[in-house]
């Protein structure tokens, strides 16, 4: 049995990961970790269990293959636009309703926590912020729930956000409970977002730097499902290299430079003035990166 080929096929069928982008070396390294954790079980048994969706072997493979590249306030213009949009457009139109946000995949939690901080800083009451965050990796979800982060999670200048929303734990930082309780973390596969249909529509969706690792069929299906979950007047944020996938599926880029935000194609587009940038989320020039 060619286990590398088998694992690659499983990752493609179950998660939509592109075999070309994955590469044999990455899959082989993940399998080596899986076998090490599974000892002293026989290689034959491990290979059999790998093919069982939900098995410990399968989850180990997933945890080792998914890309955990993320940090707080990545692509800062997205958070500036989010804050300005909520302040200028959404809040006046919905003075009593809660803002529903979906962040998928959420990796180790930096992104959904950044969303919560941006919304709180923009003046939205915590009681009106509802954030669902999901990822396929149980290991990353575990880290997200603990909410303790090291230096690699702070690659941008975030001003007074660290002092306002984090506890200093010597060589790490813990997100304050007032932020943590705004985010509900759950395990979910991008190819199956049925869990969130009953909670839809979402006013804001973050799905950034995930499609770049998927095959074309998976990308098309995910964009379609996200469209169904998004409110008719809602915003969706994607990665810089992924915006094209949404635009070719009927989305329209938002009128806010470097935010990589878009909305469902309609004559009326989301317009937010730039004057809120000085008082919005982070006061620094955006640095765009395409890796997740």
Backbone as CSV, one residue per row, in Angstrom:
resi,resn,N_x,N_y,N_z,CA_x,CA_y,CA_z,C_x,C_y,C_z
1,UNK,0.835,-1.195,0.000,0.000,0.000,0.000,0.878,1.257,0.000
2,UNK,0.606,2.177,-0.919,1.292,3.459,-0.957,0.539,4.409,-0.034
3,UNK,1.007,4.499,1.206,0.261,5.246,2.206,0.275,6.751,1.931
4,UNK,1.353,7.241,1.326,1.403,8.666,0.990,0.305,8.998,-0.009
5,UNK,0.143,8.151,-1.013,-0.902,8.373,-2.016,-2.282,8.251,-1.390
6,UNK,-2.438,7.279,-0.494,-3.727,7.083,0.183,-4.083,8.290,1.036
7,UNK,-3.103,8.765,1.813,-3.340,9.921,2.681,-3.649,11.168,1.859
8,UNK,-2.916,11.345,0.771,-3.152,12.505,-0.098,-4.552,12.472,-0.677
9,UNK,-4.990,11.291,-1.078,-6.337,11.138,-1.631,-7.399,11.439,-0.569
10,UNK,-7.186,10.960,0.639,-8.135,11.220,1.723,-8.228,12.714,2.026
11,UNK,-7.095,13.388,2.069,-7.081,14.813,2.353,-7.775,15.605,1.247
12,UNK,-7.641,15.132,0.032,-8.297,15.800,-1.093,-9.805,15.598,-1.052
13,UNK,-10.236,14.359,-0.816,-11.670,14.056,-0.837,-12.403,14.616,0.383
14,UNK,-11.776,14.542,1.547,-12.459,14.947,2.782,-12.326,16.434,3.094
15,UNK,-11.195,17.035,2.713,-10.956,18.430,3.057,-10.848,19.349,1.846
16,UNK,-10.741,18.767,0.646,-10.602,19.577,-0.556,-9.203,20.102,-0.790
17,UNK,-8.222,19.605,-0.032,-6.852,20.075,-0.187,-6.285,19.664,-1.539
18,UNK,-5.546,20.542,-2.159,-4.959,20.278,-3.461,-3.744,19.373,-3.322
19,UNK,-3.742,18.283,-4.047,-2.622,17.342,-3.995,-1.333,18.006,-4.465
20,UNK,-1.420,18.866,-5.475,-0.231,19.538,-5.996,0.357,20.500,-4.967
21,UNK,-0.516,21.207,-4.257,-0.038,22.169,-3.265,0.472,21.492,-1.996
22,UNK,-0.156,20.356,-1.665,0.281,19.633,-0.477,1.711,19.132,-0.626
23,UNK,1.953,18.388,-1.695,3.271,17.825,-1.935,3.507,16.548,-1.130
24,UNK,4.234,15.621,-1.699,4.489,14.343,-1.049,5.297,14.487,0.232
25,UNK,6.250,15.418,0.247,7.106,15.575,1.424,6.306,15.993,2.648
26,UNK,5.367,16.926,2.451,4.552,17.394,3.578,3.682,16.275,4.121
27,UNK,3.107,15.481,3.218,2.266,14.366,3.642,3.110,13.307,4.341
28,UNK,4.285,13.041,3.814,5.160,12.042,4.425,5.567,12.457,5.841
29,UNK,5.893,13.732,6.034,6.253,14.204,7.366,5.086,14.049,8.345
30,UNK,3.886,14.341,7.859,2.702,14.197,8.707,2.471,12.734,9.069
31,UNK,2.701,11.833,8.125,2.541,10.405,8.389,3.581,9.904,9.383
32,UNK,4.794,10.432,9.304,5.833,10.043,10.261,5.420,10.403,11.688
33,UNK,4.841,11.585,11.861,4.359,11.987,13.178,3.226,11.086,13.630
34,UNK,2.330,10.766,12.705,1.196,9.899,13.013,1.661,8.527,13.489
35,UNK,2.626,7.940,12.785,3.147,6.627,13.168,3.846,6.679,14.525
36,UNK,4.584,7.752,14.783,5.278,7.887,16.062,4.283,7.924,17.216
37,UNK,3.200,8.682,17.048,2.188,8.782,18.090,1.429,7.482,18.273
38,UNK,1.314,6.686,17.200,0.504,5.466,17.243,1.255,4.259,17.798
39,UNK,2.561,4.367,18.002,3.319,3.222,18.536,2.772,2.815,19.906
40,UNK,2.747,1.488,20.209,3.375,0.381,19.483,2.431,-0.365,18.527
41,UNK,1.403,0.266,18.046,0.501,-0.394,17.111,1.253,-0.751,15.825
42,UNK,0.790,-1.792,15.164,1.427,-2.233,13.931,1.152,-1.241,12.810
43,UNK,2.082,-1.109,11.858,1.864,-0.210,10.724,0.584,-0.530,9.953
44,UNK,0.261,-1.811,9.864,-0.938,-2.231,9.135,-2.198,-1.701,9.815
45,UNK,-2.241,-1.800,11.150,-3.399,-1.317,11.880,-3.515,0.201,11.776
46,UNK,-2.372,0.869,11.853,-2.372,2.326,11.740,-2.902,2.752,10.372
47,UNK,-2.472,2.065,9.326,-2.925,2.380,7.972,-4.423,2.167,7.830
48,UNK,-4.928,1.138,8.478,-6.361,0.855,8.419,-7.151,1.925,9.160
49,UNK,-6.670,2.297,10.346,-7.378,3.289,11.152,-7.334,4.680,10.516
50,UNK,-6.275,4.954,9.777,-6.160,6.240,9.107,-7.360,6.498,8.191
51,UNK,-7.851,5.456,7.586,-8.938,5.608,6.629,-10.307,5.740,7.291
52,UNK,-10.328,5.673,8.609,-11.583,5.845,9.351,-11.727,7.320,9.736
53,UNK,-12.687,7.974,9.138,-12.922,9.387,9.431,-13.257,9.553,10.916
54,UNK,-12.513,10.399,11.612,-12.735,10.611,13.035,-11.768,9.853,13.922
55,UNK,-10.957,8.977,13.338,-9.988,8.229,14.145,-8.864,9.149,14.614
56,UNK,-8.155,8.709,15.659,-7.044,9.497,16.180,-5.960,9.666,15.127
57,UNK,-5.745,8.623,14.318,-4.736,8.696,13.268,-5.098,9.751,12.219
58,UNK,-6.369,9.762,11.830,-6.823,10.755,10.853,-6.681,12.160,11.409
59,UNK,-7.050,12.374,12.663,-6.957,13.696,13.259,-5.508,14.154,13.366
60,UNK,-4.604,13.231,13.683,-3.184,13.584,13.734,-2.696,14.038,12.379
61,UNK,-3.085,13.320,11.332,-2.703,13.708,9.974,-3.213,15.106,9.648
62,UNK,-4.464,15.362,9.979,-5.057,16.679,9.719,-4.301,17.766,10.475
63,UNK,-4.050,17.546,11.763,-3.358,18.532,12.587,-1.973,18.860,12.038
64,UNK,-1.304,17.864,11.459,0.047,18.080,10.954,0.070,18.731,9.576
65,UNK,-0.993,18.567,8.818,-1.016,19.060,7.441,-1.547,20.488,7.341
66,UNK,-2.556,20.832,8.138,-3.141,22.169,8.014,-2.100,23.233,8.350
67,UNK,-2.241,24.381,7.721,-1.280,25.476,7.881,-1.746,26.408,8.996
68,UNK,-0.991,26.521,10.088,-1.426,27.332,11.242,-0.951,28.776,11.194
69,UNK,-0.526,29.248,10.031,0.065,30.576,9.916,-0.982,31.668,10.131
70,UNK,-0.906,32.365,11.250,-1.840,33.438,11.574,-1.256,34.290,12.677
71,UNK,-1.789,35.495,12.837,-1.371,36.369,13.931,-2.434,37.434,14.132
72,UNK,-2.307,38.189,15.205,-3.305,39.191,15.534,-3.297,40.341,14.527
73,UNK,-4.493,40.731,14.092,-4.715,41.845,13.177,-3.930,41.703,11.881
74,UNK,-3.907,40.501,11.366,-3.269,40.275,10.070,-4.101,40.943,8.977
75,UNK,-3.428,41.599,8.033,-4.104,42.424,7.027,-4.935,43.485,7.748
76,UNK,-4.266,44.439,8.313,-4.888,45.392,9.232,-6.006,46.219,8.614
77,UNK,-5.930,46.467,7.313,-6.979,47.251,6.669,-8.331,46.548,6.730
78,UNK,-8.329,45.228,6.805,-9.594,44.497,6.940,-10.295,44.886,8.239
79,UNK,-9.535,45.028,9.305,-10.118,45.364,10.605,-10.495,46.841,10.673
80,UNK,-9.732,47.685,9.997,-10.117,49.090,9.903,-11.461,49.219,9.185
81,UNK,-11.580,48.507,8.085,-12.824,48.581,7.325,-13.986,48.010,8.135
82,UNK,-13.747,46.884,8.811,-14.789,46.291,9.646,-15.282,47.290,10.679
83,UNK,-14.366,47.941,11.372,-14.740,48.907,12.409,-15.516,50.074,11.819
84,UNK,-15.037,50.590,10.689,-15.711,51.724,10.056,-17.083,51.337,9.537
85,UNK,-17.178,50.153,8.934,-18.465,49.684,8.390,-19.511,49.534,9.492
86,UNK,-19.101,48.917,10.592,-20.042,48.717,11.694,-20.475,50.061,12.281
87,UNK,-19.535,50.981,12.416,-19.845,52.290,12.993,-20.755,53.122,12.086
88,UNK,-20.449,53.156,10.798,-21.150,54.037,9.878,-22.417,53.442,9.271
89,UNK,-22.378,52.156,8.964,-23.471,51.558,8.196,-24.330,50.596,9.010
90,UNK,-23.677,49.632,9.647,-24.455,48.557,10.267,-25.178,49.021,11.530
91,UNK,-24.476,49.639,12.454,-25.094,50.043,13.725,-26.278,50.993,13.546
92,UNK,-26.175,52.037,12.714,-27.341,52.908,12.530,-28.547,52.174,11.957
93,UNK,-28.288,51.149,11.126,-29.392,50.404,10.514,-29.969,49.353,11.453
94,UNK,-29.166,48.930,12.451,-29.602,47.872,13.372,-29.274,48.289,14.811
95,UNK,-29.972,49.264,15.349,-29.623,49.805,16.671,-29.830,48.845,17.829
96,UNK,-30.604,47.779,17.629,-30.909,46.869,18.731,-30.371,45.456,18.520
97,UNK,-30.073,45.096,17.299,-29.734,43.712,16.978,-28.257,43.404,17.239
98,UNK,-27.966,42.119,17.495,-26.590,41.665,17.656,-25.939,41.486,16.286
99,UNK,-24.642,41.740,16.230,-23.864,41.527,15.009,-23.379,40.084,15.016
100,UNK,-23.721,39.337,13.974,-23.304,37.936,13.880,-22.128,37.802,12.921
101,UNK,-21.050,37.185,13.423,-19.816,37.040,12.650,-19.428,35.568,12.594
102,UNK,-18.979,35.129,11.425,-18.441,33.780,11.259,-16.997,33.896,10.808
103,UNK,-16.095,33.189,11.496,-14.681,33.155,11.140,-14.279,31.708,10.912
104,UNK,-14.012,31.360,9.646,-13.693,29.982,9.312,-12.746,29.946,8.105
105,UNK,-11.630,29.245,8.212,-11.097,28.591,9.402,-10.481,29.619,10.349
106,UNK,-10.513,29.294,11.630,-10.049,30.257,12.640,-8.660,29.937,13.155
107,UNK,-8.084,28.797,12.745,-6.752,28.392,13.197,-6.667,28.443,14.725
108,UNK,-5.643,29.091,15.264,-5.422,29.101,16.714,-6.078,30.270,17.426
109,UNK,-6.973,30.975,16.742,-7.827,31.940,17.422,-7.461,33.407,17.320
110,UNK,-6.283,33.721,16.786,-5.887,35.127,16.731,-6.877,35.970,15.920
111,UNK,-7.377,35.413,14.828,-8.269,36.198,13.978,-9.625,36.497,14.629
112,UNK,-10.359,35.509,15.135,-11.637,35.850,15.771,-11.475,36.758,16.989
113,UNK,-10.392,36.592,17.739,-10.164,37.501,18.864,-9.862,38.916,18.367
114,UNK,-9.153,39.028,17.250,-8.898,40.340,16.658,-10.205,41.001,16.232
115,UNK,-11.113,40.201,15.675,-12.423,40.714,15.268,-13.155,41.270,16.488
116,UNK,-13.162,40.513,17.566,-13.848,40.944,18.785,-13.257,42.240,19.319
117,UNK,-11.926,42.325,19.351,-11.277,43.537,19.851,-11.588,44.740,18.962
118,UNK,-11.565,44.515,17.646,-11.849,45.604,16.716,-13.266,46.127,16.914
119,UNK,-14.217,45.237,17.108,-15.615,45.637,17.289,-15.822,46.359,18.621
120,UNK,-15.197,45.845,19.662,-15.313,46.503,20.968,-14.680,47.894,20.926
121,UNK,-13.515,47.998,20.275,-12.835,49.270,20.179,-13.640,50.274,19.351
122,UNK,-14.420,49.754,18.398,-15.258,50.621,17.560,-16.500,51.099,18.298
123,UNK,-16.715,50.605,19.520,-17.831,51.073,20.324,-19.043,50.165,20.353
124,UNK,-18.962,49.012,19.701,-20.095,48.084,19.729,-20.129,47.370,21.075
125,UNK,-21.288,47.373,21.720,-21.412,46.747,23.031,-21.117,45.254,22.948
126,UNK,-20.405,44.736,23.948,-20.040,43.325,23.970,-21.271,42.425,23.894
127,UNK,-22.366,42.855,24.488,-23.592,42.051,24.486,-24.185,41.897,23.099
128,UNK,-23.714,42.690,22.135,-24.249,42.640,20.782,-23.270,42.001,19.805
129,UNK,-22.200,41.407,20.319,-21.190,40.765,19.463,-21.292,39.253,19.604
130,UNK,-21.590,38.567,18.511,-21.699,37.102,18.488,-20.768,36.573,17.412
131,UNK,-19.701,35.889,17.825,-18.713,35.391,16.870,-18.634,33.874,16.930
132,UNK,-18.903,33.219,15.806,-18.699,31.783,15.664,-17.370,31.579,14.952
133,UNK,-16.514,30.728,15.509,-15.207,30.452,14.916,-15.022,28.945,14.810
134,UNK,-14.545,28.495,13.659,-14.441,27.051,13.431,-13.159,26.692,12.701
135,UNK,-12.692,25.493,12.978,-11.513,24.968,12.300,-11.597,23.448,12.297
136,UNK,-10.864,22.823,11.392,-10.865,21.362,11.292,-9.847,20.734,12.237
137,UNK,-8.887,21.546,12.727,-7.821,21.029,13.577,-8.178,21.121,15.049
138,UNK,-8.272,19.990,15.707,-8.569,19.983,17.142,-7.422,20.594,17.940
139,UNK,-6.213,20.396,17.480,-5.059,20.952,18.187,-5.098,22.483,18.167
140,UNK,-5.403,23.064,17.010,-5.484,24.515,16.917,-6.653,25.062,17.720
141,UNK,-7.775,24.350,17.708,-8.927,24.790,18.494,-8.618,24.769,19.984
142,UNK,-7.845,23.778,20.404,-7.445,23.715,21.804,-6.616,24.920,22.204
143,UNK,-5.707,25.315,21.345,-4.890,26.494,21.628,-5.751,27.750,21.647
144,UNK,-6.721,27.817,20.732,-7.594,28.994,20.670,-8.389,29.159,21.957
145,UNK,-8.877,28.061,22.485,-9.690,28.130,23.708,-8.854,28.526,24.920
146,UNK,-7.592,28.116,24.950,-6.701,28.498,26.052,-6.393,29.996,25.987
147,UNK,-6.252,30.508,24.763,-6.091,31.958,24.514,-4.817,32.537,25.105
148,UNK,-3.723,31.780,25.085,-2.418,32.266,25.516,-1.482,32.231,24.312
149,UNK,-0.795,33.347,24.057,-0.025,33.470,22.820,1.373,34.005,23.064
150,UNK,2.289,33.537,22.210,3.670,33.974,22.279,3.976,35.063,21.266
151,UNK,5.257,35.342,21.082,5.691,36.459,20.252,5.277,36.318,18.794
152,UNK,5.242,35.099,18.271,4.925,34.930,16.852,3.495,35.321,16.514
153,UNK,2.659,35.467,17.509,1.275,35.885,17.269,1.140,37.402,17.202
154,UNK,2.253,38.105,17.444,2.239,39.565,17.423,3.266,40.068,16.419
155,UNK,2.903,40.001,15.149,3.828,40.412,14.090,3.494,41.791,13.540
156,UNK,2.443,42.388,14.048,2.042,43.729,13.643,2.098,44.651,14.866
157,UNK,2.242,45.932,14.625,2.148,46.921,15.698,0.669,47.119,16.011
158,UNK,0.235,46.744,17.205,-1.191,46.804,17.527,-1.528,47.887,18.546
159,UNK,-0.612,48.820,18.738,-0.894,49.963,19.587,-1.262,49.559,21.008
160,UNK,-2.340,50.159,21.524,-2.722,49.898,22.915,-3.618,48.685,23.066
161,UNK,-3.833,47.926,21.980,-4.686,46.753,22.076,-4.111,45.712,23.044
162,UNK,-2.791,45.560,23.048,-2.195,44.556,23.932,-2.413,44.932,25.392
163,UNK,-2.234,46.185,25.712,-2.440,46.610,27.084,-3.901,46.595,27.496
164,UNK,-4.791,46.768,26.546,-6.209,46.862,26.845,-6.897,45.509,26.920
165,UNK,-6.476,44.563,26.081,-7.216,43.316,25.957,-6.424,42.058,26.314
166,UNK,-5.181,42.227,26.819,-4.355,41.068,27.171,-3.797,41.216,28.580
167,UNK,-3.551,40.059,29.215,-2.784,40.005,30.446,-1.358,39.608,30.092
168,UNK,-0.389,40.271,30.661,1.018,39.945,30.435,1.396,38.761,31.318
169,UNK,1.810,37.662,30.689,2.216,36.446,31.421,3.696,36.196,31.201
170,UNK,4.535,37.148,31.533,5.984,37.086,31.364,6.358,36.968,29.886
171,UNK,6.568,35.758,29.361,6.984,35.617,27.967,5.813,35.316,27.040
172,UNK,4.598,35.498,27.500,3.410,35.273,26.675,2.308,36.223,27.134
173,UNK,1.188,36.196,26.391,0.064,37.079,26.693,-1.240,36.296,26.624
174,UNK,-2.112,36.539,27.579,-3.401,35.856,27.635,-4.520,36.844,27.334
175,UNK,-5.413,36.439,26.427,-6.541,37.290,26.059,-7.495,37.395,27.244
176,UNK,-7.945,38.596,27.517,-8.842,38.806,28.650,-10.182,38.121,28.433
177,UNK,-10.803,37.719,29.527,-12.051,36.973,29.481,-13.155,37.759,28.791
178,UNK,-13.149,39.068,28.901,-14.196,39.869,28.262,-14.178,39.718,26.753
179,UNK,-13.027,39.359,26.194,-12.907,39.092,24.757,-13.186,37.630,24.464
180,UNK,-12.610,36.742,25.275,-12.746,35.303,25.058,-14.208,34.870,25.025
181,UNK,-15.024,35.416,25.899,-16.398,34.958,25.984,-17.267,35.390,24.793
182,UNK,-16.728,36.233,23.940,-17.481,36.659,22.761,-17.350,35.680,21.596
183,UNK,-16.428,34.721,21.726,-16.149,33.801,20.624,-16.530,32.374,21.002
184,UNK,-17.278,31.726,20.128,-17.664,30.327,20.315,-16.883,29.492,19.303
185,UNK,-15.979,28.638,19.809,-15.137,27.808,18.951,-15.768,26.431,18.752
186,UNK,-15.759,25.968,17.497,-16.318,24.661,17.177,-15.525,24.014,16.049
187,UNK,-15.561,22.705,16.016,-14.885,21.984,14.948,-15.804,21.888,13.743
188,UNK,-15.272,22.245,12.583,-16.067,22.182,11.354,-15.147,22.089,10.150
189,UNK,-15.645,21.422,9.128,-14.956,21.251,7.857,-15.482,22.297,6.884
190,UNK,-14.588,22.979,6.190,-15.020,23.975,5.214,-15.936,23.381,4.145
191,UNK,-15.795,22.100,3.888,-16.649,21.457,2.888,-18.040,21.158,3.422
192,UNK,-18.237,21.315,4.716,-19.544,21.063,5.323,-19.810,22.110,6.397
193,UNK,-20.502,23.157,6.014,-20.809,24.248,6.935,-22.261,24.217,7.387
194,UNK,-22.859,23.043,7.335,-24.278,22.907,7.689,-24.549,23.301,9.137
195,UNK,-23.544,23.175,10.002,-23.691,23.545,11.401,-24.159,24.989,11.560
196,UNK,-23.783,25.835,10.606,-24.033,27.265,10.746,-25.279,27.748,10.004
197,UNK,-25.929,26.862,9.297,-27.120,27.285,8.544,-28.238,27.759,9.456
198,UNK,-28.399,27.076,10.585,-29.477,27.460,11.494,-29.203,28.783,12.192
199,UNK,-27.952,29.234,12.190,-27.603,30.502,12.816,-27.528,31.649,11.808
200,UNK,-27.526,31.320,10.536,-27.438,32.318,9.486,-28.728,33.154,9.456
201,UNK,-28.669,34.345,8.849,-27.534,34.884,8.087,-26.516,35.590,8.977
202,UNK,-25.265,35.588,8.506,-24.189,36.278,9.200,-23.978,37.657,8.574
203,UNK,-23.758,38.636,9.420,-23.522,39.997,8.939,-22.111,40.150,8.379
204,UNK,-21.183,39.406,8.940,-19.783,39.467,8.523,-19.209,38.060,8.520
205,UNK,-18.460,37.721,7.478,-17.769,36.433,7.415,-16.296,36.689,7.097
206,UNK,-15.423,36.053,7.853,-13.989,36.048,7.554,-13.623,34.649,7.079
207,UNK,-13.159,34.540,5.848,-12.623,33.276,5.326,-11.379,33.640,4.535
208,UNK,-10.256,33.713,5.237,-9.048,34.285,4.652,-7.912,33.263,4.597
209,UNK,-7.246,33.261,3.441,-6.047,32.448,3.257,-6.292,30.969,3.487
210,UNK,-7.449,30.497,3.054,-7.778,29.071,3.122,-7.966,28.489,1.731
211,UNK,-8.619,29.230,0.859,-8.899,28.727,-0.488,-7.634,28.461,-1.287
212,UNK,-6.555,29.141,-0.953,-5.311,28.977,-1.712,-4.735,27.572,-1.591
213,UNK,-5.170,26.824,-0.601,-4.663,25.464,-0.412,-5.599,24.395,-0.976
214,UNK,-6.703,24.811,-1.587,-7.735,23.868,-1.997,-7.791,23.700,-3.513
215,UNK,-8.392,22.586,-3.931,-8.582,22.368,-5.356,-9.753,23.212,-5.862
216,UNK,-9.893,23.303,-7.165,-10.866,24.208,-7.766,-12.300,23.864,-7.393
217,UNK,-12.641,22.582,-7.396,-14.005,22.182,-7.039,-14.349,22.577,-5.604
218,UNK,-13.395,22.384,-4.706,-13.619,22.739,-3.304,-13.798,24.252,-3.163
219,UNK,-12.985,25.019,-3.856,-13.101,26.477,-3.791,-14.491,26.934,-4.227
220,UNK,-14.935,26.421,-5.352,-16.237,26.827,-5.884,-17.360,26.488,-4.907
221,UNK,-17.304,25.291,-4.342,-18.349,24.866,-3.410,-18.359,25.694,-2.140
222,UNK,-17.189,26.022,-1.626,-17.097,26.799,-0.386,-17.609,28.222,-0.595
223,UNK,-17.222,28.842,-1.692,-17.703,30.197,-1.984,-19.222,30.203,-2.084
224,UNK,-19.775,29.192,-2.709,-21.232,29.090,-2.840,-21.900,28.941,-1.478
225,UNK,-21.322,28.109,-0.614,-21.911,27.896,0.719,-21.786,29.142,1.591
226,UNK,-20.670,29.833,1.482,-20.507,31.069,2.247,-21.503,32.127,1.787
227,UNK,-21.776,32.145,0.500,-22.766,33.092,-0.023,-24.132,32.849,0.605
228,UNK,-24.489,31.588,0.789,-25.770,31.254,1.396,-25.840,31.678,2.854
229,UNK,-24.700,31.661,3.529,-24.669,32.009,4.950,-24.620,33.510,5.200
230,UNK,-24.238,34.282,4.180,-24.037,35.721,4.341,-25.344,36.485,4.147
231,UNK,-25.561,37.455,5.017,-26.716,38.338,4.883,-26.640,39.095,3.559
232,UNK,-27.792,39.480,3.008,-27.831,40.156,1.720,-27.026,41.448,1.729
233,UNK,-26.932,42.109,2.881,-26.163,43.345,2.988,-24.834,43.125,3.705
234,UNK,-24.461,41.858,3.887,-23.281,41.551,4.674,-21.972,41.700,3.937
235,UNK,-20.875,41.572,4.689,-19.525,41.671,4.153,-18.788,40.364,4.373
236,UNK,-17.946,40.007,3.418,-17.081,38.838,3.579,-15.652,39.275,3.303
237,UNK,-14.739,38.847,4.160,-13.330,39.198,4.029,-12.545,37.957,3.624
238,UNK,-11.684,38.115,2.641,-10.896,37.009,2.143,-9.431,37.425,2.044
239,UNK,-8.582,36.516,1.599,-7.175,36.831,1.443,-6.920,37.592,0.154
240,UNK,-5.770,38.247,0.074,-5.468,39.086,-1.086,-5.462,38.298,-2.389
241,UNK,-4.974,37.085,-2.358,-4.894,36.282,-3.578,-6.167,35.488,-3.838
242,UNK,-7.148,35.607,-2.947,-8.377,34.831,-3.080,-9.571,35.668,-3.526
243,UNK,-9.405,36.972,-3.554,-10.518,37.856,-3.887,-11.099,37.531,-5.256
244,UNK,-10.238,37.116,-6.183,-10.687,36.781,-7.531,-11.721,35.663,-7.523
245,UNK,-11.539,34.676,-6.651,-12.479,33.554,-6.594,-13.881,34.028,-6.220
246,UNK,-13.958,35.031,-5.366,-15.255,35.559,-4.972,-15.842,36.460,-6.059
247,UNK,-15.000,37.258,-6.677,-15.480,38.166,-7.726,-16.023,37.402,-8.932
248,UNK,-15.401,36.288,-9.268,-15.892,35.487,-10.390,-17.140,34.698,-10.022
249,UNK,-17.528,34.734,-8.745,-18.742,34.040,-8.300,-19.851,35.025,-7.919
250,UNK,-19.735,36.238,-8.406,-20.817,37.195,-8.222,-20.655,38.166,-7.085
251,UNK,-19.512,38.166,-6.407,-19.268,39.144,-5.348,-18.637,40.412,-5.930
252,UNK,-18.815,41.511,-5.216,-18.294,42.811,-5.639,-17.328,43.333,-4.586
253,UNK,-16.119,43.729,-4.977,-15.164,44.252,-3.987,-15.711,45.493,-3.287
254,UNK,-15.462,45.591,-2.001,-15.868,46.772,-1.236,-14.985,47.954,-1.606
255,UNK,-15.523,49.134,-1.481,-14.814,50.352,-1.840,-13.926,50.812,-0.680
256,UNK,-12.913,49.981,-0.376,-11.999,50.290,0.723,-10.685,49.572,0.418
257,UNK,-9.670,50.345,0.091,-8.409,49.786,-0.393,-7.751,48.837,0.601
258,UNK,-7.252,47.732,0.058,-6.465,46.750,0.809,-7.236,46.059,1.931
259,UNK,-8.559,46.152,1.915,-9.343,45.459,2.944,-9.656,44.034,2.527
260,UNK,-9.641,43.767,1.215,-9.996,42.464,0.666,-11.378,42.025,1.139
261,UNK,-12.248,43.017,1.292,-13.636,42.758,1.645,-14.499,42.809,0.401
262,UNK,-15.592,42.094,0.408,-16.519,42.139,-0.703,-17.916,41.803,-0.203
263,UNK,-18.896,41.985,-1.077,-20.274,41.705,-0.720,-20.976,41.105,-1.926
264,UNK,-22.160,40.610,-1.718,-22.913,40.031,-2.812,-23.150,41.082,-3.883
265,UNK,-23.053,40.666,-5.123,-23.196,41.585,-6.229,-24.566,42.230,-6.275
266,UNK,-24.603,43.535,-6.046,-25.828,44.324,-6.088,-25.468,45.718,-6.569
267,UNK,-26.424,46.468,-7.084,-26.111,47.823,-7.539,-25.551,48.695,-6.425
268,UNK,-26.083,48.530,-5.209,-25.648,49.336,-4.073,-24.459,48.666,-3.407
269,UNK,-23.320,49.337,-3.397,-22.099,48.760,-2.842,-21.804,49.332,-1.469
270,UNK,-21.015,48.579,-0.702,-20.632,49.043,0.637,-19.635,50.180,0.518
271,UNK,-20.003,51.348,1.033,-19.107,52.494,0.992,-18.922,53.037,2.412
272,UNK,-17.690,53.163,2.793,-17.369,53.682,4.123,-16.266,54.711,3.963
273,UNK,-16.388,55.844,4.611,-15.389,56.902,4.461,-14.080,56.510,5.111
274,UNK,-13.004,57.080,4.614,-11.684,56.788,5.155,-11.410,57.573,6.443
275,UNK,-12.276,58.492,6.829,-11.988,59.325,7.984,-11.898,58.522,9.274
276,UNK,-12.487,57.311,9.283,-12.461,56.510,10.506,-11.137,55.789,10.698
277,UNK,-10.243,55.838,9.727,-8.994,55.091,9.867,-8.166,55.581,11.051
278,UNK,-8.189,56.898,11.299,-7.366,57.434,12.386,-7.858,56.996,13.756
279,UNK,-9.150,56.668,13.856,-9.705,56.267,15.154,-10.183,54.833,15.150
280,UNK,-9.917,54.115,14.084,-10.376,52.725,14.000,-9.391,51.809,14.692
281,UNK,-9.002,50.772,14.025,-8.343,49.700,14.735,-6.870,49.932,15.007
282,UNK,-6.029,50.042,13.989,-4.589,50.128,14.211,-4.020,51.230,13.328
283,UNK,-3.171,52.074,13.849,-2.674,53.217,13.098,-1.283,52.924,12.545
284,UNK,-1.252,52.171,11.456,0.008,51.884,10.783,-0.286,51.490,9.354
285,UNK,0.677,51.618,8.485,0.487,51.262,7.083,0.359,49.764,6.931
286,UNK,-0.610,49.314,6.101,-0.869,47.869,5.963,0.262,47.188,5.214
287,UNK,0.586,46.002,5.658,1.514,45.135,4.957,0.765,43.900,4.527
288,UNK,0.682,43.665,3.250,-0.129,42.565,2.730,0.711,41.318,2.638
289,UNK,0.156,40.210,3.097,0.785,38.897,2.976,-0.222,37.886,2.507
290,UNK,0.194,36.921,1.724,-0.753,35.982,1.124,-0.720,34.611,1.756
291,UNK,0.184,34.411,2.702,0.211,33.093,3.342,-0.659,33.082,4.565
292,UNK,-1.229,31.916,4.891,-2.009,31.736,6.125,-1.220,30.837,7.033
